Amino acid sequence: MTELTAFHNVRFPTAVSFGATGGPERRNEIITLTSGREKRNARFTHSRHRYDAGTGLRSLADLYEIIDFFEARRGSLHAFRFRDPFDMKSCRPDETAAGMDQLLGTGDGVKARFALVKTYGDGDAAYSRPIRKPVLPTLAVAVNGVLAVTPADYVFDDATGDIVFAPSAVPGVGQDVTAGFEFDVPVRFDIDRLEIGISAFKAGAIPSIPLVEVRL
């Protein structure tokens, strides 16, 4: 029987995720020319995050919770939310997200949609990462430094990852649109089989539970 893939709007067990390892992955192609110089090409426009949640298991209760979660997702079939222990806010991890954290764009009096992003670096070298799964209760949007109100002024379009302003609240010409938020990463299991031995787990052996980011 074939089952269509889907995104399950549930979060991987948080207590386990905070002990996970991993981070962003880039895929670059490097060719050494006859002159000895290199030609480097980026194969990924956006980084892809990978994690191993096995390092976050602390107890048999954690283990049973992961087995339950794995089965409910049908292994690698369905994607879900993951709380990145290293990068989960629009600001530094030890700060509180605020409405002026990230610049989403500048109004022109007509544009109503602004993609939610987190920017790394400055100037021409800056990288803007699309944020598709913000934690909505933490989302704060501001126009020219003044906080907007949802849903009167804007809503978040989960299908596109955009902030969508109401016709009466479209940002004017030259007005900066900013946002602050916490967020999760959409991921799936990168395996279809869990290999766990209870006796080995009690002895300190940590199973590998790889997760990989998916594009929505």
C-alpha positions in Angstrom: 0.0 0.0 0.0 1.4 3.4 -1.0 1.1 6.3 1.5 1.6 9.9 0.4 4.3 11.8 2.1 3.3 14.7 4.3 4.6 17.2 6.8 3.5 16.3 10.4 3.2 19.5 12.4 4.7 17.9 15.5 8.0 18.5 17.2 10.7 15.8 17.8 11.0 15.2 21.5 12.7 18.4 22.8 14.6 16.8 25.7 16.4 14.5 23.2 17.0 17.2 20.6 18.9 19.4 23.1 21.5 16.7 23.3 21.8 16.1 19.6 24.8 16.9 17.5 25.0 18.3 14.0 24.6 21.5 12.0 24.6 23.0 8.5 26.1 21.2 5.5 27.3 22.9 2.3 27.9 21.1 -1.0 30.6 22.7 -3.1 32.4 21.5 -6.2 36.2 22.3 -6.3 38.2 21.8 -9.4 42.0 22.4 -9.5 43.1 24.0 -12.8 46.4 23.2 -14.5 47.7 26.6 -13.2 47.2 25.3 -9.7 44.3 27.7 -9.0 40.9 26.4 -7.9 37.5 26.9 -9.5 34.8 26.6 -6.8 31.1 26.3 -7.5 28.3 26.1 -4.9 25.9 23.2 -5.7 23.5 24.2 -2.9 21.8 27.6 -2.8 20.9 27.0 0.8 22.7 25.0 3.5 21.1 21.7 4.5 21.2 20.8 8.2 21.9 17.3 9.4 21.7 16.0 13.0 22.3 12.9 15.0 19.7 12.7 17.8 21.2 9.5 19.2 23.6 11.5 21.4 20.5 13.1 23.1 19.2 9.9 24.6 19.6 9.9 28.3 17.2 7.2 29.6 15.0 4.3 28.5 12.0 6.6 28.7 13.7 8.7 26.0 14.3 5.6 24.0 10.7 4.5 24.1 9.5 8.0 23.2 11.7 8.0 20.1 10.5 4.5 19.0 6.9 5.8 19.3 7.8 9.0 17.3 9.6 7.0 14.6 6.7 4.6 14.1 4.2 7.4 13.9 6.3 9.1 11.2 6.6 5.8 9.3 10.4 6.1 9.4 11.6 8.5 6.8 8.2 8.9 5.1 6.9 12.0 6.9 8.8 15.1 7.9 8.4 16.9 11.2 9.7 19.8 13.3 13.1 19.6 15.0 14.4 22.1 17.7 18.0 22.8 16.7 19.9 23.1 20.0 22.4 25.5 18.4 20.3 27.8 16.2 16.7 28.3 17.0 16.1 32.0 17.3 16.3 35.2 15.2 18.8 36.5 17.7 21.6 35.0 19.7 20.7 31.8 21.7 21.0 33.6 25.0 18.8 36.6 24.0 15.1 37.0 23.6 13.7 37.3 20.1 12.4 40.8 19.3 10.5 42.4 16.4 13.6 44.3 15.1 15.9 41.3 14.9 15.8 40.5 11.2 15.2 42.7 8.2 12.7 41.1 5.8 12.6 43.9 3.2 11.6 47.5 2.6 8.1 48.5 1.7 7.0 50.1 -1.6 3.4 50.9 -0.8 2.2 47.9 -2.8 4.1 44.8 -1.7 2.1 42.8 0.9 4.3 39.6 1.1 7.6 39.4 2.9 9.5 36.1 3.2 10.5 35.2 6.7 14.3 34.8 6.8 17.3 34.8 9.1 20.4 36.5 7.8 24.0 35.4 8.6 26.9 37.8 7.9 27.0 41.3 6.5 27.1 43.1 3.2 27.4 41.3 -0.1 28.6 38.1 1.6 25.4 37.8 3.8 23.3 34.7 3.5 19.6 34.7 4.0 18.1 31.5 5.3 14.4 30.8 4.6 12.5 30.2 7.8 9.5 28.0 7.1 8.5 26.8 10.6 8.5 29.7 13.1 7.1 29.1 16.5 4.0 31.3 16.0 3.5 32.5 19.6 7.0 34.0 19.5 6.6 35.7 16.1 6.8 39.5 16.3 6.7 41.7 13.2 7.4 45.4 13.1 7.1 48.1 10.4 9.6 51.0 10.8 10.1 49.9 14.4 6.4 49.8 15.3 5.1 46.4 16.2 2.3 45.1 14.0 -0.7 43.2 15.4 -1.9 39.8 14.1 -4.3 39.1 12.6 -5.5 42.7 12.1 -2.2 43.8 10.4 -0.7 40.6 9.1 -0.8 36.8 9.1 1.8 34.1 8.5 1.3 32.0 5.4 2.4 28.5 6.4 2.3 27.3 2.8 4.9 29.8 1.5 6.7 31.0 4.6 5.6 34.6 4.0 4.4 37.4 6.3 1.2 38.7 4.5 0.0 42.2 5.4 -3.6 43.2 5.3 -4.6 45.7 2.6 -4.9 48.4 5.3 -1.5 47.7 6.7 0.8 47.3 3.7 4.2 48.9 4.5 4.7 52.3 2.9 7.5 53.4 0.6 10.9 53.1 2.4 9.5 51.5 5.5 11.6 48.6 6.9 9.8 45.4 7.7 11.5 43.4 10.5 10.7 40.3 12.5 11.8 38.3 15.6 11.0 34.7 16.3 12.0 31.3 17.5 11.9 28.5 14.9 12.1 24.8 14.2 13.8 23.0 11.3 11.7 20.8 9.0 13.5 17.4 9.0 12.9 13.7 8.4 14.6 10.6 9.7 17.5 9.7 7.4 17.0 6.0 8.1 14.2 3.5 7.9 15.4 1.2 10.6 16.3 1.8 14.3 18.9 -0.6 15.6 18.8 -0.4 19.4 19.8 -3.0 22.0 18.5 -2.5 25.5 21.6 -4.2 27.1 24.0 -2.1 25.0 22.0 1.1 25.8 22.3 0.4 29.6 26.0 0.0 29.1 26.3 3.4 27.6 26.2 2.6 23.8 24.4 5.3 21.9 22.4 4.4 18.8 22.7 6.6 15.7 19.5 8.4 14.9 20.3 10.6 11.8 18.0 13.4 10.8 18.2 15.5 7.6 16.5 18.8 6.7 13.9 18.9 4.0 12.7 21.7 1.7 9.0 22.5 1.9 
